[in-house]
Structures are given as structure tokens and as C-alpha cells.
């Protein structure tokens, strides 16, 4: 999922992105990986931005009402 977010930011910088995970654990894991990559210099501004233009990362229970140009739904649930 982190690869997809970075791809989107490189290829569509003018479109906002939302990532919706099915659980809080998945959302936290994705956020941790994005933070790791931002700190490693892949995209230092990855998680910055205001609440309307930054990358949206939420679990399914908390996404209602959020709007972005592109929404990616993370469907993986179990092994």
C-alpha cells in the first residue's frame, strides 16, 4: 500500500488520495510504513498537508464524509 501511495504522489501530484483500511490495525500498519518511508527520504512531505489536501488514511469505521479525488480500499483481512 505504501508503494501505491508513493506511486500516486509521483504520477498524480494534483489529485488528492485517500486510503481506507478495513481495520484500525491495518490503518496503523500502513501509517507506520508511510512514516518510515517519509523519514527515510522517499517523500519527506508524504504525511504533511492540511486535512483537505493531505493523504487521507482512515479505517472503515471513520471514513464517512471524507472526500478525495482517488480512494484506495485496502481489502486484505487475514492470511
PDB file of N, CA, C and O in Angstrom:
ATOM      1  N   UNK A   1       0.832  -1.185   0.000  1.00  0.00           N
ATOM      2  CA  UNK A   1       0.000   0.000   0.000  1.00  0.00           C
ATOM      3  C   UNK A   1       0.880   1.253   0.000  1.00  0.00           C
ATOM      4  O   UNK A   1       0.551   2.244  -0.653  1.00  0.00           O
ATOM      5  N   UNK A   2       1.980   1.210   0.720  1.00  0.00           N
ATOM      6  CA  UNK A   2       2.884   2.360   0.735  1.00  0.00           C
ATOM      7  C   UNK A   2       3.443   2.624  -0.663  1.00  0.00           C
ATOM      8  O   UNK A   2       3.597   3.777  -1.066  1.00  0.00           O
ATOM      9  N   UNK A   3       3.744   1.556  -1.399  1.00  0.00           N
ATOM     10  CA  UNK A   3       4.216   1.724  -2.773  1.00  0.00           C
ATOM     11  C   UNK A   3       3.159   2.420  -3.622  1.00  0.00           C
ATOM     12  O   UNK A   3       3.486   3.288  -4.430  1.00  0.00           O
ATOM     13  N   UNK A   4       1.907   2.050  -3.446  1.00  0.00           N
ATOM     14  CA  UNK A   4       0.810   2.651  -4.214  1.00  0.00           C
ATOM     15  C   UNK A   4       0.677   4.148  -3.891  1.00  0.00           C
ATOM     16  O   UNK A   4       0.471   4.964  -4.788  1.00  0.00           O
ATOM     17  N   UNK A   5       0.795   4.493  -2.622  1.00  0.00           N
ATOM     18  CA  UNK A   5       0.701   5.903  -2.216  1.00  0.00           C
ATOM     19  C   UNK A   5       1.839   6.710  -2.841  1.00  0.00           C
ATOM     20  O   UNK A   5       1.613   7.801  -3.365  1.00  0.00           O
ATOM     21  N   UNK A   6       3.048   6.181  -2.787  1.00  0.00           N
ATOM     22  CA  UNK A   6       4.186   6.883  -3.377  1.00  0.00           C
ATOM     23  C   UNK A   6       4.039   6.995  -4.893  1.00  0.00           C
ATOM     24  O   UNK A   6       4.369   8.031  -5.470  1.00  0.00           O
ATOM     25  N   UNK A   7       3.549   5.943  -5.539  1.00  0.00           N
ATOM     26  CA  UNK A   7       3.307   5.978  -6.984  1.00  0.00           C
ATOM     27  C   UNK A   7       2.303   7.081  -7.325  1.00  0.00           C
ATOM     28  O   UNK A   7       2.513   7.859  -8.255  1.00  0.00           O
ATOM     29  N   UNK A   8       1.229   7.135  -6.570  1.00  0.00           N
ATOM     30  CA  UNK A   8       0.202   8.150  -6.809  1.00  0.00           C
ATOM     31  C   UNK A   8       0.787   9.555  -6.674  1.00  0.00           C
ATOM     32  O   UNK A   8       0.507  10.421  -7.503  1.00  0.00           O
ATOM     33  N   UNK A   9       1.583   9.788  -5.655  1.00  0.00           N
ATOM     34  CA  UNK A   9       2.143  11.128  -5.419  1.00  0.00           C
ATOM     35  C   UNK A   9       3.113  11.529  -6.527  1.00  0.00           C
ATOM     36  O   UNK A   9       3.233  12.710  -6.854  1.00  0.00           O
ATOM     37  N   UNK A  10       3.810  10.538  -7.110  1.00  0.00           N
ATOM     38  CA  UNK A  10       4.720  10.843  -8.223  1.00  0.00           C
ATOM     39  C   UNK A  10       3.973  11.097  -9.521  1.00  0.00           C
ATOM     40  O   UNK A  10       4.321  12.011 -10.269  1.00  0.00           O
ATOM     41  N   UNK A  11       2.951  10.297  -9.795  1.00  0.00           N
ATOM     42  CA  UNK A  11       2.294  10.352 -11.102  1.00  0.00           C
ATOM     43  C   UNK A  11       1.085  11.275 -11.162  1.00  0.00           C
ATOM     44  O   UNK A  11       0.716  11.729 -12.245  1.00  0.00           O
ATOM     45  N   UNK A  12       0.462  11.562 -10.030  1.00  0.00           N
ATOM     46  CA  UNK A  12      -0.728  12.416  -9.985  1.00  0.00           C
ATOM     47  C   UNK A  12      -0.639  13.421  -8.835  1.00  0.00           C
ATOM     48  O   UNK A  12      -1.489  13.402  -7.944  1.00  0.00           O
ATOM     49  N   UNK A  13       0.358  14.288  -8.833  1.00  0.00           N
ATOM     50  CA  UNK A  13       0.537  15.197  -7.695  1.00  0.00           C
ATOM     51  C   UNK A  13      -0.605  16.193  -7.514  1.00  0.00           C
ATOM     52  O   UNK A  13      -0.750  16.777  -6.440  1.00  0.00           O
ATOM     53  N   UNK A  14      -1.406  16.390  -8.538  1.00  0.00           N
ATOM     54  CA  UNK A  14      -2.506  17.351  -8.440  1.00  0.00           C
ATOM     55  C   UNK A  14      -3.817  16.724  -7.966  1.00  0.00           C
ATOM     56  O   UNK A  14      -4.807  17.434  -7.790  1.00  0.00           O
ATOM     57  N   UNK A  15      -3.840  15.397  -7.756  1.00  0.00           N
ATOM     58  CA  UNK A  15      -5.041  14.713  -7.290  1.00  0.00           C
ATOM     59  C   UNK A  15      -4.856  14.248  -5.850  1.00  0.00           C
ATOM     60  O   UNK A  15      -3.815  13.686  -5.510  1.00  0.00           O
ATOM     61  N   UNK A  16      -5.851  14.475  -5.006  1.00  0.00           N
ATOM     62  CA  UNK A  16      -5.766  14.042  -3.616  1.00  0.00           C
ATOM     63  C   UNK A  16      -6.021  12.544  -3.525  1.00  0.00           C
ATOM     64  O   UNK A  16      -6.665  11.964  -4.400  1.00  0.00           O
ATOM     65  N   UNK A  17      -5.515  11.920  -2.465  1.00  0.00           N
ATOM     66  CA  UNK A  17      -5.589  10.468  -2.301  1.00  0.00           C
ATOM     67  C   UNK A  17      -6.102  10.109  -0.922  1.00  0.00           C
ATOM     68  O   UNK A  17      -5.715  10.717   0.075  1.00  0.00           O
ATOM     69  N   UNK A  18      -6.972   9.121  -0.874  1.00  0.00           N
ATOM     70  CA  UNK A  18      -7.440   8.562   0.386  1.00  0.00           C
ATOM     71  C   UNK A  18      -7.172   7.076   0.422  1.00  0.00           C
ATOM     72  O   UNK A  18      -7.370   6.387  -0.579  1.00  0.00           O
ATOM     73  N   UNK A  19      -6.727   6.569   1.554  1.00  0.00           N
ATOM     74  CA  UNK A  19      -6.514   5.142   1.755  1.00  0.00           C
ATOM     75  C   UNK A  19      -7.433   4.715   2.879  1.00  0.00           C
ATOM     76  O   UNK A  19      -7.384   5.270   3.977  1.00  0.00           O
ATOM     77  N   UNK A  20      -8.274   3.727   2.606  1.00  0.00           N
ATOM     78  CA  UNK A  20      -9.215   3.218   3.595  1.00  0.00           C
ATOM     79  C   UNK A  20      -8.859   1.770   3.892  1.00  0.00           C
ATOM     80  O   UNK A  20      -8.853   0.933   2.990  1.00  0.00           O
ATOM     81  N   UNK A  21      -8.565   1.473   5.141  1.00  0.00           N
ATOM     82  CA  UNK A  21      -8.255   0.112   5.586  1.00  0.00           C
ATOM     83  C   UNK A  21      -9.479  -0.461   6.296  1.00  0.00           C
ATOM     84  O   UNK A  21     -10.313   0.282   6.812  1.00  0.00           O
ATOM     85  N   UNK A  22      -9.577  -1.780   6.317  1.00  0.00           N
ATOM     86  CA  UNK A  22     -10.741  -2.410   6.942  1.00  0.00           C
ATOM     87  C   UNK A  22     -10.681  -2.405   8.465  1.00  0.00           C
ATOM     88  O   UNK A  22     -11.705  -2.587   9.123  1.00  0.00           O
ATOM     89  N   UNK A  23      -9.502  -2.199   9.029  1.00  0.00           N
ATOM     90  CA  UNK A  23      -9.409  -2.210  10.491  1.00  0.00           C
ATOM     91  C   UNK A  23      -8.429  -1.139  10.954  1.00  0.00           C
ATOM     92  O   UNK A  23      -7.634  -0.620  10.170  1.00  0.00           O
ATOM     93  N   UNK A  24      -8.502  -0.824  12.226  1.00  0.00           N
ATOM     94  CA  UNK A  24      -7.587   0.137  12.827  1.00  0.00           C
ATOM     95  C   UNK A  24      -6.152  -0.391  12.796  1.00  0.00           C
ATOM     96  O   UNK A  24      -5.209   0.377  12.605  1.00  0.00           O
ATOM     97  N   UNK A  25      -5.989  -1.704  12.983  1.00  0.00           N
ATOM     98  CA  UNK A  25      -4.648  -2.302  12.952  1.00  0.00           C
ATOM     99  C   UNK A  25      -4.014  -2.134  11.578  1.00  0.00           C
ATOM    100  O   UNK A  25      -2.831  -1.808  11.480  1.00  0.00           O
ATOM    101  N   UNK A  26      -4.780  -2.350  10.527  1.00  0.00           N
ATOM    102  CA  UNK A  26      -4.251  -2.168   9.174  1.00  0.00           C
ATOM    103  C   UNK A  26      -3.900  -0.705   8.920  1.00  0.00           C
ATOM    104  O   UNK A  26      -2.843  -0.409   8.362  1.00  0.00           O
ATOM    105  N   UNK A  27      -4.773   0.204   9.322  1.00  0.00           N
ATOM    106  CA  UNK A  27      -4.513   1.631   9.134  1.00  0.00           C
ATOM    107  C   UNK A  27      -3.238   2.039   9.869  1.00  0.00           C
ATOM    108  O   UNK A  27      -2.432   2.806   9.342  1.00  0.00           O
ATOM    109  N   UNK A  28      -3.058   1.530  11.074  1.00  0.00           N
ATOM    110  CA  UNK A  28      -1.854   1.849  11.854  1.00  0.00           C
ATOM    111  C   UNK A  28      -0.596   1.293  11.196  1.00  0.00           C
ATOM    112  O   UNK A  28       0.442   1.954  11.180  1.00  0.00           O
ATOM    113  N   UNK A  29      -0.688   0.082  10.654  1.00  0.00           N
ATOM    114  CA  UNK A  29       0.467  -0.522   9.982  1.00  0.00           C
ATOM    115  C   UNK A  29       0.839   0.265   8.730  1.00  0.00           C
ATOM    116  O   UNK A  29       2.021   0.490   8.468  1.00  0.00           O
ATOM    117  N   UNK A  30      -0.152   0.683   7.962  1.00  0.00           N
ATOM    118  CA  UNK A  30       0.102   1.482   6.764  1.00  0.00           C
ATOM    119  C   UNK A  30       0.710   2.823   7.153  1.00  0.00           C
ATOM    120  O   UNK A  30       1.668   3.275   6.526  1.00  0.00           O
ATOM    121  N   UNK A  31       0.162   3.459   8.176  1.00  0.00           N
ATOM    122  CA  UNK A  31       0.690   4.746   8.630  1.00  0.00           C
ATOM    123  C   UNK A  31       2.135   4.617   9.096  1.00  0.00           C
ATOM    124  O   UNK A  31       2.961   5.480   8.795  1.00  0.00           O
ATOM    125  N   UNK A  32       2.450   3.548   9.828  1.00  0.00           N
ATOM    126  CA  UNK A  32       3.821   3.342  10.309  1.00  0.00           C
ATOM    127  C   UNK A  32       4.784   3.191   9.131  1.00  0.00           C
ATOM    128  O   UNK A  32       5.888   3.735   9.160  1.00  0.00           O
ATOM    129  N   UNK A  33       4.376   2.464   8.107  1.00  0.00           N
ATOM    130  CA  UNK A  33       5.244   2.293   6.940  1.00  0.00           C
ATOM    131  C   UNK A  33       5.415   3.605   6.178  1.00  0.00           C
ATOM    132  O   UNK A  33       6.514   3.914   5.719  1.00  0.00           O
ATOM    133  N   UNK A  34       4.341   4.375   6.040  1.00  0.00           N
ATOM    134  CA  UNK A  34       4.456   5.669   5.371  1.00  0.00           C
ATOM    135  C   UNK A  34       5.365   6.617   6.159  1.00  0.00           C
ATOM    136  O   UNK A  34       6.150   7.357   5.567  1.00  0.00           O
ATOM    137  N   UNK A  35       5.261   6.594   7.479  1.00  0.00           N
ATOM    138  CA  UNK A  35       6.135   7.422   8.315  1.00  0.00           C
ATOM    139  C   UNK A  35       7.586   6.997   8.165  1.00  0.00           C
ATOM    140  O   UNK A  35       8.480   7.839   8.089  1.00  0.00           O
ATOM    141  N   UNK A  36       7.822   5.679   8.121  1.00  0.00           N
ATOM    142  CA  UNK A  36       9.183   5.159   7.952  1.00  0.00           C
ATOM    143  C   UNK A  36       9.770   5.624   6.623  1.00  0.00           C
ATOM    144  O   UNK A  36      10.924   6.048   6.556  1.00  0.00           O
ATOM    145  N   UNK A  37       8.967   5.538   5.578  1.00  0.00           N
ATOM    146  CA  UNK A  37       9.454   5.952   4.257  1.00  0.00           C
ATOM    147  C   UNK A  37       9.665   7.466   4.173  1.00  0.00           C
ATOM    148  O   UNK A  37      10.611   7.929   3.536  1.00  0.00           O
ATOM    149  N   UNK A  38       8.799   8.221   4.804  1.00  0.00           N
ATOM    150  CA  UNK A  38       8.973   9.681   4.817  1.00  0.00           C
ATOM    151  C   UNK A  38      10.268  10.040   5.537  1.00  0.00           C
ATOM    152  O   UNK A  38      11.016  10.904   5.078  1.00  0.00           O
ATOM    153  N   UNK A  39      10.534   9.380   6.663  1.00  0.00           N
ATOM    154  CA  UNK A  39      11.750   9.641   7.429  1.00  0.00           C
ATOM    155  C   UNK A  39      12.997   9.210   6.663  1.00  0.00           C
ATOM    156  O   UNK A  39      14.065   9.798   6.833  1.00  0.00           O
ATOM    157  N   UNK A  40      12.866   8.180   5.818  1.00  0.00           N
ATOM    158  CA  UNK A  40      13.998   7.690   5.036  1.00  0.00           C
ATOM    159  C   UNK A  40      14.259   8.548   3.803  1.00  0.00           C
ATOM    160  O   UNK A  40      15.219   8.312   3.069  1.00  0.00           O
ATOM    161  N   UNK A  41      13.401   9.548   3.574  1.00  0.00           N
ATOM    162  CA  UNK A  41      13.632  10.473   2.483  1.00  0.00           C
ATOM    163  C   UNK A  41      12.931  10.136   1.178  1.00  0.00           C
ATOM    164  O   UNK A  41      13.140  10.829   0.182  1.00  0.00           O
ATOM    165  N   UNK A  42      12.101   9.090   1.149  1.00  0.00           N
ATOM    166  CA  UNK A  42      11.385   8.757  -0.082  1.00  0.00           C
ATOM    167  C   UNK A  42      10.484   9.909  -0.525  1.00  0.00           C
ATOM    168  O   UNK A  42      10.446  10.258  -1.705  1.00  0.00           O
ATOM    169  N   UNK A  43       9.779  10.481   0.407  1.00  0.00           N
ATOM    170  CA  UNK A  43       8.884  11.621   0.137  1.00  0.00           C
ATOM    171  C   UNK A  43       8.692  12.331   1.471  1.00  0.00           C
ATOM    172  O   UNK A  43       7.734  12.048   2.189  1.00  0.00           O
ATOM    173  N   UNK A  44       9.596  13.255   1.810  1.00  0.00           N
ATOM    174  CA  UNK A  44       9.557  13.885   3.136  1.00  0.00           C
ATOM    175  C   UNK A  44       8.236  14.572   3.472  1.00  0.00           C
ATOM    176  O   UNK A  44       7.902  14.718   4.648  1.00  0.00           O
ATOM    177  N   UNK A  45       7.480  14.994   2.462  1.00  0.00           N
ATOM    178  CA  UNK A  45       6.213  15.677   2.698  1.00  0.00           C
ATOM    179  C   UNK A  45       5.019  14.738   2.585  1.00  0.00           C
ATOM    180  O   UNK A  45       3.883  15.185   2.422  1.00  0.00           O
ATOM    181  N   UNK A  46       5.277  13.442   2.670  1.00  0.00           N
ATOM    182  CA  UNK A  46       4.255  12.426   2.449  1.00  0.00           C
ATOM    183  C   UNK A  46       3.031  12.588   3.335  1.00  0.00           C
ATOM    184  O   UNK A  46       1.905  12.514   2.844  1.00  0.00           O
ATOM    185  N   UNK A  47       3.224  12.803   4.608  1.00  0.00           N
ATOM    186  CA  UNK A  47       2.092  12.863   5.532  1.00  0.00           C
ATOM    187  C   UNK A  47       1.776  14.285   5.976  1.00  0.00           C
ATOM    188  O   UNK A  47       1.031  14.487   6.935  1.00  0.00           O
ATOM    189  N   UNK A  48       2.336  15.262   5.286  1.00  0.00           N
ATOM    190  CA  UNK A  48       2.019  16.654   5.614  1.00  0.00           C
ATOM    191  C   UNK A  48       0.881  17.129   4.728  1.00  0.00           C
ATOM    192  O   UNK A  48       0.456  16.418   3.818  1.00  0.00           O
ATOM    193  N   UNK A  49       0.412  18.272   4.983  1.00  0.00           N
ATOM    194  CA  UNK A  49      -0.702  18.829   4.220  1.00  0.00           C
ATOM    195  C   UNK A  49      -1.880  19.051   5.149  1.00  0.00           C
ATOM    196  O   UNK A  49      -1.938  18.495   6.246  1.00  0.00           O
ATOM    197  N   UNK A  50      -2.801  19.856   4.704  1.00  0.00           N
ATOM    198  CA  UNK A  50      -3.953  20.128   5.552  1.00  0.00           C
ATOM    199  C   UNK A  50      -4.958  18.990   5.469  1.00  0.00           C
ATOM    200  O   UNK A  50      -4.755  18.029   4.728  1.00  0.00           O
ATOM    201  N   UNK A  51      -6.021  19.097   6.216  1.00  0.00           N
ATOM    202  CA  UNK A  51      -6.989  17.999   6.304  1.00  0.00           C
ATOM    203  C   UNK A  51      -7.744  17.753   5.009  1.00  0.00           C
ATOM    204  O   UNK A  51      -8.395  16.718   4.867  1.00  0.00           O
ATOM    205  N   UNK A  52      -7.672  18.677   4.064  1.00  0.00           N
ATOM    206  CA  UNK A  52      -8.366  18.503   2.785  1.00  0.00           C
ATOM    207  C   UNK A  52      -7.447  18.065   1.659  1.00  0.00           C
ATOM    208  O   UNK A  52      -7.910  17.453   0.696  1.00  0.00           O
ATOM    209  N   UNK A  53      -6.160  18.360   1.753  1.00  0.00           N
ATOM    210  CA  UNK A  53      -5.265  18.036   0.647  1.00  0.00           C
ATOM    211  C   UNK A  53      -4.231  16.976   0.981  1.00  0.00           C
ATOM    212  O   UNK A  53      -3.641  16.402   0.065  1.00  0.00           O
ATOM    213  N   UNK A  54      -3.987  16.693   2.247  1.00  0.00           N
ATOM    214  CA  UNK A  54      -3.014  15.672   2.615  1.00  0.00           C
ATOM    215  C   UNK A  54      -3.538  14.279   2.311  1.00  0.00           C
ATOM    216  O   UNK A  54      -4.718  14.109   2.005  1.00  0.00           O
ATOM    217  N   UNK A  55      -2.666  13.283   2.393  1.00  0.00           N
ATOM    218  CA  UNK A  55      -3.078  11.894   2.192  1.00  0.00           C
ATOM    219  C   UNK A  55      -4.005  11.506   3.338  1.00  0.00           C
ATOM    220  O   UNK A  55      -3.644  11.616   4.510  1.00  0.00           O
ATOM    221  N   UNK A  56      -5.193  11.056   2.986  1.00  0.00           N
ATOM    222  CA  UNK A  56      -6.175  10.606   3.976  1.00  0.00           C
ATOM    223  C   UNK A  56      -5.897   9.145   4.282  1.00  0.00           C
ATOM    224  O   UNK A  56      -5.799   8.335   3.360  1.00  0.00           O
ATOM    225  N   UNK A  57      -5.769   8.794   5.537  1.00  0.00           N
ATOM    226  CA  UNK A  57      -5.565   7.405   5.947  1.00  0.00           C
ATOM    227  C   UNK A  57      -6.491   7.129   7.118  1.00  0.00           C
ATOM    228  O   UNK A  57      -6.285   7.636   8.221  1.00  0.00           O
ATOM    229  N   UNK A  58      -7.516   6.319   6.869  1.00  0.00           N
ATOM    230  CA  UNK A  58      -8.508   6.042   7.912  1.00  0.00           C
ATOM    231  C   UNK A  58      -8.934   4.591   7.831  1.00  0.00           C
ATOM    232  O   UNK A  58      -8.758   3.930   6.807  1.00  0.00           O
ATOM    233  N   UNK A  59      -9.498   4.104   8.932  1.00  0.00           N
ATOM    234  CA  UNK A  59     -10.112   2.787   8.866  1.00  0.00           C
ATOM    235  C   UNK A  59     -11.568   2.951   8.440  1.00  0.00           C
ATOM    236  O   UNK A  59     -12.097   4.063   8.424  1.00  0.00           O
ATOM    237  N   UNK A  60     -12.197   1.863   8.103  1.00  0.00           N
ATOM    238  CA  UNK A  60     -13.529   1.892   7.521  1.00  0.00           C
ATOM    239  C   UNK A  60     -14.550   2.577   8.420  1.00  0.00           C
ATOM    240  O   UNK A  60     -15.453   3.249   7.923  1.00  0.00           O
ATOM    241  N   UNK A  61     -14.424   2.418   9.723  1.00  0.00           N
ATOM    242  CA  UNK A  61     -15.393   2.989  10.655  1.00  0.00           C
ATOM    243  C   UNK A  61     -15.332   4.509  10.732  1.00  0.00           C
ATOM    244  O   UNK A  61     -16.296   5.144  11.160  1.00  0.00           O
ATOM    245  N   UNK A  62     -14.214   5.099  10.324  1.00  0.00           N
ATOM    246  CA  UNK A  62     -14.023   6.551  10.487  1.00  0.00           C
ATOM    247  C   UNK A  62     -13.917   7.327   9.180  1.00  0.00           C
ATOM    248  O   UNK A  62     -13.519   8.492   9.197  1.00  0.00           O
ATOM    249  N   UNK A  63     -14.257   6.727   8.067  1.00  0.00           N
ATOM    250  CA  UNK A  63     -14.042   7.385   6.782  1.00  0.00           C
ATOM    251  C   UNK A  63     -15.265   8.153   6.274  1.00  0.00           C
ATOM    252  O   UNK A  63     -15.150   8.920   5.318  1.00  0.00           O
ATOM    253  N   UNK A  64     -16.404   7.965   6.879  1.00  0.00           N
ATOM    254  CA  UNK A  64     -17.624   8.597   6.389  1.00  0.00           C
ATOM    255  C   UNK A  64     -17.455  10.108   6.263  1.00  0.00           C
ATOM    256  O   UNK A  64     -16.992  10.769   7.192  1.00  0.00           O
ATOM    257  N   UNK A  65     -17.833  10.642   5.114  1.00  0.00           N
ATOM    258  CA  UNK A  65     -17.777  12.073   4.877  1.00  0.00           C
ATOM    259  C   UNK A  65     -16.462  12.565   4.301  1.00  0.00           C
ATOM    260  O   UNK A  65     -16.375  13.716   3.872  1.00  0.00           O
ATOM    261  N   UNK A  66     -15.444  11.732   4.281  1.00  0.00           N
ATOM    262  CA  UNK A  66     -14.150  12.147   3.732  1.00  0.00           C
ATOM    263  C   UNK A  66     -14.220  12.141   2.211  1.00  0.00           C
ATOM    264  O   UNK A  66     -14.815  11.247   1.608  1.00  0.00           O
ATOM    265  N   UNK A  67     -13.611  13.139   1.605  1.00  0.00           N
ATOM    266  CA  UNK A  67     -13.615  13.244   0.148  1.00  0.00           C
ATOM    267  C   UNK A  67     -12.194  13.407  -0.373  1.00  0.00           C
ATOM    268  O   UNK A  67     -11.412  14.190   0.167  1.00  0.00           O
ATOM    269  N   UNK A  68     -11.868  12.673  -1.413  1.00  0.00           N
ATOM    270  CA  UNK A  68     -10.603  12.779  -2.131  1.00  0.00           C
ATOM    271  C   UNK A  68     -10.871  12.485  -3.595  1.00  0.00           C
ATOM    272  O   UNK A  68     -11.915  11.927  -3.934  1.00  0.00           O
ATOM    273  N   UNK A  69      -9.939  12.854  -4.467  1.00  0.00           N
ATOM    274  CA  UNK A  69     -10.093  12.546  -5.883  1.00  0.00           C
ATOM    275  C   UNK A  69     -10.043  11.043  -6.117  1.00  0.00           C
ATOM    276  O   UNK A  69     -10.826  10.508  -6.902  1.00  0.00           O
ATOM    277  N   UNK A  70      -9.126  10.362  -5.440  1.00  0.00           N
ATOM    278  CA  UNK A  70      -8.937   8.912  -5.588  1.00  0.00           C
ATOM    279  C   UNK A  70      -8.989   8.281  -4.204  1.00  0.00           C
ATOM    280  O   UNK A  70      -8.362   8.762  -3.260  1.00  0.00           O
ATOM    281  N   UNK A  71      -9.749   7.191  -4.102  1.00  0.00           N
ATOM    282  CA  UNK A  71      -9.821   6.425  -2.851  1.00  0.00           C
ATOM    283  C   UNK A  71      -9.331   5.010  -3.140  1.00  0.00           C
ATOM    284  O   UNK A  71      -9.799   4.371  -4.082  1.00  0.00           O
ATOM    285  N   UNK A  72      -8.392   4.520  -2.337  1.00  0.00           N
ATOM    286  CA  UNK A  72      -7.895   3.159  -2.452  1.00  0.00           C
ATOM    287  C   UNK A  72      -8.397   2.412  -1.219  1.00  0.00           C
ATOM    288  O   UNK A  72      -8.192   2.851  -0.088  1.00  0.00           O
ATOM    289  N   UNK A  73      -9.052   1.289  -1.451  1.00  0.00           N
ATOM    290  CA  UNK A  73      -9.598   0.478  -0.367  1.00  0.00           C
ATOM    291  C   UNK A  73      -8.704  -0.725  -0.154  1.00  0.00           C
ATOM    292  O   UNK A  73      -8.505  -1.520  -1.073  1.00  0.00           O
ATOM    293  N   UNK A  74      -8.163  -0.869   1.045  1.00  0.00           N
ATOM    294  CA  UNK A  74      -7.298  -1.981   1.405  1.00  0.00           C
ATOM    295  C   UNK A  74      -8.173  -3.129   1.887  1.00  0.00           C
ATOM    296  O   UNK A  74      -8.784  -3.037   2.951  1.00  0.00           O
ATOM    297  N   UNK A  75      -8.242  -4.235   1.097  1.00  0.00           N
ATOM    298  CA  UNK A  75      -9.169  -5.316   1.377  1.00  0.00           C
ATOM    299  C   UNK A  75      -8.579  -6.481   2.158  1.00  0.00           C
ATOM    300  O   UNK A  75      -9.339  -7.281   2.704  1.00  0.00           O
ATOM    301  N   UNK A  76      -7.269  -6.611   2.236  1.00  0.00           N
ATOM    302  CA  UNK A  76      -6.652  -7.740   2.914  1.00  0.00           C
ATOM    303  C   UNK A  76      -7.096  -7.785   4.374  1.00  0.00           C
ATOM    304  O   UNK A  76      -7.022  -6.774   5.073  1.00  0.00           O
ATOM    305  N   UNK A  77      -7.548  -8.922   4.830  1.00  0.00           N
ATOM    306  CA  UNK A  77      -8.022  -9.022   6.196  1.00  0.00           C
ATOM    307  C   UNK A  77      -7.256 -10.050   7.009  1.00  0.00           C
ATOM    308  O   UNK A  77      -6.929  -9.797   8.169  1.00  0.00           O
ATOM    309  N   UNK A  78      -6.963 -11.200   6.424  1.00  0.00           N
ATOM    310  CA  UNK A  78      -6.261 -12.263   7.167  1.00  0.00           C
ATOM    311  C   UNK A  78      -5.323 -13.008   6.231  1.00  0.00           C
ATOM    312  O   UNK A  78      -5.381 -12.846   5.012  1.00  0.00           O
ATOM    313  N   UNK A  79      -4.475 -13.810   6.807  1.00  0.00           N
ATOM    314  CA  UNK A  79      -3.542 -14.602   5.987  1.00  0.00           C
ATOM    315  C   UNK A  79      -4.267 -15.645   5.192  1.00  0.00           C
ATOM    316  O   UNK A  79      -3.640 -16.400   4.448  1.00  0.00           O
TER     317      UNK A  79
END
